Amino acid sequence: MTELLAQNRKFILIIVVVLIVFAVIKWALEWFLEDRNIPWINNYKYRVKQYFFSYHEKDFYTNLKKVLYYNYWFKYEVYPKVRLADIFEPVEGEKWEKRLWMRHVDFLIADKDQYFTPKLAIELDWDSHKWSRQHKSDNFKNSVFKDSNLPYVRFNNSISNDYETIQKNIIQYLWAPTKQKDIER
């Protein structure tokens, strides 16, 4: 009886090992092939978004372009939805942080005269910025901008169509940058 039990344990152990090996092979293949365009592996479906900007982002972008054109006459360029990884790089000896690749700012103003050097980042705050998950993302962004000394301004989305408020605050930042400011109206 004990001999039969010992053989069953060996058999069960062999089955468990084989299953683990198959699981590891499956995981390795999926990891290795995940970003390759192989039809039988890539089952994800995508479509083009109907709108690149929300209504408020579109209005804000239009007003921001006017502010820069009328006040700086082509000195600056505006880029929408820029990832933090496109703005920042790790300090020597530091590693890339995954969150830099996953977060973006709504708009980045860059100086055309200096190899498009970032000058000011802008975030439009929505009602979603009141959620705790969004607070974590906002706090991370705040700390990155504070540590890097790149001016970062947050506008409430309700002023997206208010040219004067946008103009007053953008000029303030481009002429006399400070660390960070929340603008609400």
C-alpha positions in Angstrom: 0.0 0.0 0.0 2.8 2.5 0.9 4.6 1.5 -2.3 1.4 2.3 -4.4 1.1 5.6 -2.5 4.8 6.5 -3.2 4.3 5.8 -6.9 1.2 8.0 -7.0 3.2 10.8 -5.4 5.9 10.5 -8.0 3.3 10.5 -10.8 1.6 13.6 -9.3 4.9 15.3 -8.9 5.8 14.6 -12.5 2.4 16.0 -13.7 2.9 19.2 -11.6 6.4 19.7 -12.9 5.2 19.3 -16.5 2.3 21.8 -16.0 4.7 24.3 -14.5 7.1 23.9 -17.4 4.3 24.4 -19.9 3.0 27.5 -18.0 6.5 29.0 -18.1 6.9 28.3 -21.8 3.5 29.8 -22.5 4.3 33.0 -20.4 7.7 33.3 -22.1 6.2 33.1 -25.6 3.5 35.6 -24.8 6.0 38.0 -23.3 8.4 37.6 -26.3 5.7 37.9 -28.9 3.4 40.5 -27.3 4.4 43.5 -29.4 5.0 41.8 -32.6 2.4 42.0 -35.3 1.7 38.3 -35.6 -2.0 37.7 -36.5 -2.5 34.6 -34.4 -1.0 36.3 -31.3 -2.2 39.9 -31.6 -5.9 39.7 -31.1 -6.3 43.4 -30.1 -8.5 45.6 -32.1 -8.1 49.4 -32.4 -9.8 52.3 -34.1 -9.0 55.9 -34.6 -10.6 58.2 -32.1 -13.3 60.5 -33.5 -11.9 63.5 -31.5 -8.3 64.1 -30.6 -9.3 67.0 -28.2 -12.2 67.3 -25.9 -14.4 70.4 -26.3 -12.5 72.3 -23.6 -9.1 71.2 -24.8 -9.9 72.4 -28.3 -11.0 75.8 -27.0 -8.0 76.1 -24.7 -5.6 75.1 -27.5 -7.1 77.7 -29.9 -6.8 80.5 -27.3 -3.3 79.4 -26.3 -2.2 79.5 -29.9 -3.7 83.1 -30.2 -1.9 84.2 -27.0 1.4 82.9 -28.3 0.9 84.4 -31.7 -0.2 87.8 -30.6 2.3 88.2 -27.8 5.4 86.3 -28.9 5.1 86.2 -32.7 6.3 82.7 -33.4 8.8 82.5 -30.6 7.0 79.5 -29.0 5.3 76.4 -30.2 2.5 74.5 -28.5 2.4 70.7 -28.4 -0.7 68.8 -27.1 -0.7 65.6 -25.1 3.0 65.2 -24.5 4.3 62.3 -22.4 6.5 63.1 -19.4 9.1 60.8 -20.8 9.3 63.1 -23.8 10.0 66.1 -21.5 12.2 64.6 -18.8 15.2 62.3 -18.7 16.7 60.6 -15.6 19.5 62.4 -13.8 22.8 60.6 -14.2 22.8 57.3 -12.3 19.0 57.2 -12.0 16.8 54.8 -13.9 13.7 55.5 -16.0 10.5 55.4 -14.1 7.6 53.6 -15.8 5.2 56.3 -14.7 7.0 58.9 -16.9 6.0 56.8 -19.9 2.4 56.5 -18.8 1.6 60.1 -17.9 1.3 63.2 -20.1 0.6 66.9 -19.8 -2.2 68.4 -21.8 0.0 71.1 -23.4 3.7 71.9 -23.6 5.1 75.2 -24.7 8.6 75.0 -26.2 11.0 77.7 -27.3 11.7 77.5 -31.0 15.0 79.4 -30.7 16.5 76.9 -28.4 16.1 73.5 -30.0 12.4 73.4 -28.9 13.4 73.5 -25.2 10.4 73.0 -22.9 9.4 76.3 -21.2 6.0 75.7 -19.7 3.7 72.7 -19.2 0.0 73.1 -18.8 -2.7 70.8 -17.4 -6.4 71.3 -17.7 -8.1 70.0 -14.5 -11.5 68.3 -14.9 -13.9 66.9 -12.3 -11.9 63.7 -12.5 -9.0 65.5 -10.7 -11.1 65.2 -7.5 -10.8 61.4 -7.5 -8.2 59.8 -5.3 -6.6 57.9 -8.2 -6.2 61.1 -10.1 -4.8 62.8 -7.0 -1.9 60.2 -7.0 -1.2 61.0 -10.7 -1.4 64.7 -10.1 0.9 64.5 -7.0 3.5 62.5 -9.1 3.4 65.2 -11.9 3.6 68.0 -9.3 6.8 66.5 -7.8 8.4 65.8 -11.1 7.9 69.4 -12.3 8.9 70.8 -8.9 12.2 68.8 -8.9 13.0 69.7 -12.5 12.3 73.4 -12.1 10.1 73.4 -15.2 7.1 75.7 -14.7 3.9 73.9 -14.6 0.5 75.5 -14.5 -2.9 73.9 -13.9 -6.0 75.6 -15.3 -9.6 74.7 -14.4 -11.2 73.5 -17.6 -14.0 76.1 -17.1 -11.7 78.9 -18.3 -10.8 77.1 -21.5 -12.7 79.7 -23.5 -11.5 82.8 -21.5 -8.8 84.3 -23.6 -7.9 87.1 -21.1 -7.3 84.8 -18.2 -5.2 82.4 -20.3 -3.3 85.4 -21.8 -2.6 86.9 -18.4 -1.3 83.7 -16.8 0.7 82.5 -19.8 2.5 85.8 -20.1 3.2 85.7 -16.4 4.8 82.3 -16.7 6.8 83.0 -19.9 8.2 86.3 -18.7 8.7 85.5 -15.0 8.4 81.8 -14.4 7.6 80.5 -11.0 7.4 76.9 -9.9 3.7 76.0 -10.0 0.3 77.5 -9.8 -3.3 76.5 -9.9 -5.6 78.8 -11.8 -9.3 78.5 -11.0 -12.1 80.7 -11.8 
